[in-house]
């Protein structure tokens, strides 16, 4: 009896170990996928290399044509789904007429307002499915029973015909409904004008929105929850779960950390919100409020707002005669995210993974310096790292570095003690100044780089009021505004090869601009001069 019980215990323990190892492997695998997600160029390069290996193996073996054909058909289907919009315009028009609903759509007229293109198959899923299919196909070539005899030219001709027909149909659909699945050829709507007025850092706008929520909903009870199903915004949270966890709960307080803001409820879970690029909140009958400026053709009195994701109705139990407060959360491009945390929002993911917030818990100068000197990346890239400093966006990083007279490409571990102290001071100064004026960009000090960085598309270039030129480089993967006369790059403080390549490109652009000015009266001569200069520069680089 004791022997059988021991054997049962050992079997159970071995089974639990297997499941534990399986769960650990799945967790590591998911972490790997999360880490490679933003590196799309490297992901696709690796996939192309695997595909080349597969094709070379097919060429050497002179077989497995059925496997190759099946892979080609599968990749073609994935590619078509990648090109197609998630919401078919031809069906959407009928749905809108019948139900009177508004959702993400594509323009059907030349002058119709642009609506964001949402792919039927997202880029990451396209890459993941393609890579998995190629690896499986490569694995199949090691088993002879997959090498079915077939006259391969017939398969090749059939595949080419199928590809031509399907792509012709897809191109006709794109032309008919006037959409482009890539950035190339897309129309920009008053891009230069809107960029300067609307590119207020997200964390500062979130601060403004959180303050509005604090003034409108704290101490009130949620008596009604309306939710639109959207798995991109809500993730694994179902409509019923979101409604059930918020209904009849009180908002005790609101808070913000980095680019997230949250409600502290009288009992868990607590909702956490991230606006993404186009998220917004609106309060009914408060048309003047919006943390992001409204487009001129939007009706501020429209309710519910376009592309709303959820609407919360609040009631003040201490004043039964007061009107109810209604708040809507909307997002045009579906980049916003909603979370529910069991513990305090600051202790749970996603906020627990963020670094310090310059307005909430800016570290002392000594600790700040230690964190910086540990890193070898460009200082601009470090400031943008949300795990280092939560909420610092692109223009804020540029402004802080300009105020600190530090070149964005300088490696973090080469900063002097004086530079670190200045950087610490200016990071707090820029963020606090912006918040003090409620993120109204027109109230920022006139000496700030912010006001002049948006002139980069001007023919004559961008300049500060005193005449100092503003140049633009890519640092940390982001377009970076630099004033070279103020932000000097010292020798040995950056990757000289990469910076020299960037500087060469900038010099080429300057020379081309100079040729344009000299040959404005002769267009053909100007084109020839530009070509000659570009060729000379390329030879020098080689």
N, C-alpha and C positions, 0 to 999 in steps of 0.2 A: 504493500500500500504506500509506504513511504517512498519507494523507488519510483512508482508511477507518478506520484505528486511532484517529485523532483524533476522528472523528465518533462512534465507539463509546464512547470515553472521555467525550465530552461528553454523550452520551445517558445513560450510567451515572451521571454526576455530577448531571444534571438529575433523574433518577429518585430518586437518594438524597436530593436536596434536597426533593423532593415528600414523601417519607416522613418526613423530618426535620420539615418544617412540619406534617405531619399529626399526628405524635407530640407536637409542642409544643402544637398546638391541643387535642388530647385531654387533655394534662396540665393546661392552663389551664382547660379546661371542667370537668374533674374537681375541680380546686381550687375553682372557683366553686360547684359543687354541695356540696362539703364545707363551705364557708363559710356557705352559706344553710341548711344542714340544721337547726341549732338554732333558727332564726328562723321557726317554723312559722306564726305569726300573719301576718307580712309575706308569707310565701310564698302563703298562701291568699288574702290580700287581693289580691295581684297576679293570681292565677288568676281570682278573681271578676270583676275589672276586665276581663280578656281575654274572659271569657264574656259579660259585658254588651255589650262591643263587637261580639262575634259575633252576639248576639241582635238588637242594633240594626241590624246590616247585613242580617240576614234580614228584619226588619220593613220596612226601607226598600226592599229589592229585591223583596220579595214573591215569593221563590223559594227554590231550594235546600232544599226540604223533606226530600228524601231524605237529604241530608247531615246535616241537623238530627236526623232520626229515628235515623240510624246513630250519631251522637254520643250521643244520649240513651240508646240501648240499651247502648252501650259504658260510659258513665258509671254506669248502673244496675248492670251486672255488677261494675264496680270497687267500687261502694259495698257491694254484697252481700258481696264477698270481704273488704272492710274490716270488716264487722260480724261475720263468721263466725270461730269459733275455728280455729286451725291444726289442732288435734287434735279431731276430731268425737267428742263424748262417747258417742254411740250405737255407734260403731265401736270406741272405746277400751275399753269394758267387755268386748267380746268378745275383743279382743287381750290384755287383762290376764288374762282367764280361761284363754285358750289357751296363752299364753307365760309367764305369771307375772311379767311385767315391770312396772316402775313408771315412769311418766313424767309430764309435766305434764298435768293433767286438770282438769275443772271439777266443781263440787259437784253432785250429783244428789239430795241430801237437804237439808232446811232446816238441820240441825245438823251437816252434814258440813264438814270442815276446808276453808278457802278455799285454792284453788290458783290461781296467777297466770293471767290471761287473756292468751293469746298470739294475736295476730291472724293470720289466714291471709294477709292483705295488709297489710304495715306501712304506717304513716301516710305516710312519705316516698315510698314506691313508689306509693301511692294518689295523692298530690299530683303526682308526676312524670309518671305515666301520664296523669292527667286533663289536666294542663297541655299536654302534648305533643299529646294528641288534640284539644283545643280549638284549638290553634295550627294544626294540620294542617287541621281543618275550616274555619277562617277562611281559610286559604290556598286551599282548594278553591273558595271562593265567588268567586274571581277568574277562574275558567274556566267558560265557559258550558256546556260539555258535561256538567258535573256537575249542571246545573239540569234534571233530568228532570221532565216534567210529571206531576203527581199530585194527587189530591184530598186536601189536607192534613187536613181534619177527620177522615177515616178513620184516618190515621196517629196523630193526637192521641188519639182515643178508644181505639185499640188500645194505645197506649203507657200511657195511664192505667189501663186494665184490667190490663195486664201488671204495672205497678208495684204496684197494689193486691194482686194475687194473690201476687206474690213477697214483698212486705213482710209480708203476713198469715202466710205460711208461716214467714218468718224470726222473727217475733214469737212464734209458737207454739213454735218450737224454743228460743228464749231462755227462755220461761216453763217449758217442760218440763224443761230442764236447769239452770234457775236460775242464769243468768249474765247479766251486763250488760256490753256492750262499751264502756261509758263509765264515768268515775269517779262520775257521779251515781247515787245509789241503792245503791252498793256498801256492804256491811257492813264496819265497822271492828272488829277483834278486840282488845279491851283496849288501844286505841290510846294513851291517855294513860299507862297504866302501862308499856307496853313502850317508849314513846318515850324516857322518861328513862333507862331502863336499857340500851337498846341503841344509842342514838345516839352512841356513841363514834366520834370521827373516824376515817375509813377509813385514813388514812395511819398513825395510831397503832396501829390493829389490824393493819395490814399489817406494821408493825415487829415486833409481837408474834409474828405468824405466821412472819416471816423468821427471827427468833431461834430459834423452835422447829425450823424446817427446818435451821438451822445446827447445832443440837445433835444432830439425828437422822440427817442424811444426808451431811454433809461427809466426804469421804474414802472414801465407799462407791460401789460399782458398781451400775448399773441393770441388773438381770438379766431383768426382765420389764416389758413395757409393755402395758397394756390401755387401749383408747380407744373411746369412744362417739362416733359421728359427730354433729357439731353444727356447721353452717356459721356460725352466729352467733358461737359462742365461738371456734372455730378459724380462721374466715375462709377463706383460700385454702389452708390447710394440710390436706392429706388425712390420713386415719388412718394409711396406710402411711408417709407422709413423716414424721409425728410419731414413730411407732414406730422407724423406721429411723435417725432422727437422734439418738435418745436411748439406744437399746439398746446395752448393753455399754460405755457411757461412764461416766467417773468424775465425781462432783461435787467440784470442787476447792474451791469457796467459794460462799457465798450473799451477796446484797446487796439493798439497797432504795433506791429513789429516788422520793420523793413517794408516790404510791399504787400504785406498781409494785414487785414484787420479782422476783428472778431467780436462776438457777443459773449459776455459772461452771463450764463443763465442761472436761475435759482437752483437748478439741478441739472446734472450732466445728461446728455452730451452738449457741448458748446459748439456753435457753428463758426467756422473760419472761412474767410473769403479772400480770393486773389483776383484782381481785376484783369490780369493779362494786359493786353494792349488797348482793348476797346470796351472793357467792362465799365459799367455806370450804375449809379443808384439815383432814383428819383422819388420824390415825395409828392403825393397827389395834392393838387391845389397849391403847390409851391413851385410853380413853373420857373421861377427865377433861379432855383437852385439846380446846379449840376456840377459835380466835381470836375467835369471836362466840358469845355465849351461846346454848345450846340451848333450844328450846322445850320446855315441860314434857312434852308428849305425844310427844316424840321419844325413842326408845330409844338411849342413848349406846353400847350394845354392838352395835347393828345394823351389819352389814357385808355388802356394801358400803353406804355411806350412800346415802340417797335422792338422786336427780338427779346422780349422779357423772358426771364428764366423762372423767377418765382416772385410772388407778391405776398407780403406780410401785412396783416391788418392788426393794429395795436389799439388797446383800450386802456384808459387810465382809471383804475379801480377807485382811486381816491376822489375822483371827480366824475361822477356818472353822467353829468350834463355836458361834459366836454365832447367835442367831435373826435371821432376815431382818426388815428394816424395811419396812412397807408403808404407803404414803401415798396418800390419795385426794383429788382435787380435785373439788369439787361446786359446783353453782350452781342454785338454784331457778328464778330468773327469767331465766336465760340472758343476763345482762348482763356477765358476766365475759369476759375476752379473753385469748388465748394467742398469743404471738409467738415466732418463731425469728430470732435475729440472727446474722449472719455474723461481724461484728466484736465488740468488747467491747460488752456491753449498754448501757453508758453512752455509747457513741459512735454507736449506731444508733438509728433510729426504733423505738419512740415516745419513749424516754427522752431522746434528744438534743434533742427539741423543748421539753423542760420547763425551767422556771426553776430558781432555787436551791432547795435543800432546807434548811429552818431547822436541821435536825439534822446535815446533812452538810457543807454549805459556805456557811454564813451569811456574806454579804458584810460588810465593815467598815462602820461607821456612815456614813462619808463616801460610799462607793459606794452604800450602801443609800439614802441621801438623794438622790443624783443620779438613781437609778432611779425614785424616787417623784415627784420634782419634775418629771419629764418628762411625767407623765400628768395629765389633767384629769378623769378619772372619779372617782366616789366612792371613798374609801379602802377601804370594804368590798368593792366590786367588784374593786378592784385586788388585794387580798389573796386573793380567790377565783380570780383568773386564774392557771391552772396554768403558763402561760408566764412569769409573774412569780415566784410562789412555789409550788413544787410540793408538793402534799400538804396544803395548808391548806384545811380544810373549813369548813362553815357555822358550827358552834358554836365552833370554834377562833378564827375571825375575830372573832366576837362577844365571846369571852372576852378576846382580846388587846386589842380596842378599849375594852372596859370597864376592864380593868386600866390602860390607857394614858389613860383619861379623854378619849377622842376620839369624837366623834359619827360613826357609820358613813356618814352622807351628806356629810360634809365632803369637798370636792374634794382630791385628793391633792396638787396643786400649791400649795395654800394652807396646808399644814402648816408650822408654825414649826420652827426648828432643835431646840428643846427637845422638841416633840412627836415629831419623827422619832427623836431619841435614845431617848425613852421607848418608842416603838413598837418600835424595834429590840430593846431590852432585854426587853420583855414578850413579844415573839414567841418569843424563845429560851426565856424562862422558862416559858411555858405549855406549849410542846411538850416541853421537857426534863422538866418536872414530871410530865406525863402519861406519858411513856415510863419514867421512873424507877419508877413504881408499876405498870408493865406494863399500862397502859391500863385499870386497874381503876377505874371511875368513882367507886365509893364511897370510894376513898382520896384523891380530889382534895380540896384544901383546902376547908373548909366555907364560906369567904368567897367562893368562886368563883360567878359568875353561872350557871354550868352547872347547879347543883343546883336553881335556882329558875325557870329559863326555861321549864320544861315545864309550869308551872301556868297557861299562858295560856288554857286552856279553863275554868278555875274561874270560877264566877259572880262572885266578889268580886275577880277579877283576880290578877295575879302581883306578888309583893313580895319584896324582899330582907329578910334577918333584922332589919335596923334600921328597917324600915317604908318604905323608899324604893320607889316604884312602878316596875314594869317594863312598858313599852309595847312594841308590836310594829308594825313598819313593813316595807314591802317595799323593800329596797335591793339593787341588783345582781341583781334577779330572785329573791331569796331572802328568806324570812321572817327578820327581824332583831330580836333582843331588845335594847332600849335602856333605860338608866336615866337619865331626863332630868336628874335632880338632879346626876348625876355627869358625864354626857356632854352638854355644852352645845354647841349649834350657833351659831357666831358669824355675824354678818351678813356677806354677801358671800363666804361660803365654800362655797355650794352653789347649786343651781338653786332659787331662792326660790319660783317658781310651782309646780313639782312638789311641793316639800316642803310648801307651804301647802295644796295639795289633799289630801295625805296627812294632814296635821294636822287638816283639817276633818273627814275621815272618822273619825279617832280621837275628836274631840270629839263627833261624832254618837253614836258607840258609848257614850261615857261618859254622855251625857244620857239615852240609852235605858235604860242600867243604873240611873241614878238614878230614873227614872220607875218602873222595876220594883220598886225598894225601897219607894218611897212608896205604891205601889198594890197591894202584895202581898195585901191583904185584899179587893180588888175587881178581879177579872180583866177584866171587860168595860171598866171605867173605865180600867184600865191600857193596854189595847190602843188605845183612843181617844186617850189622852195621847201614846202613842208615835207614832201617825200624825200628830198635830198638830205635834209637835216635828220630825219628819222633813220635813214639808212646809215648815215655816218655814225650816229649814236649807237646803233646796233653793232656796227663793226668795232667800235671802241669797246663796247661791253664784252664782245667775243674775244 
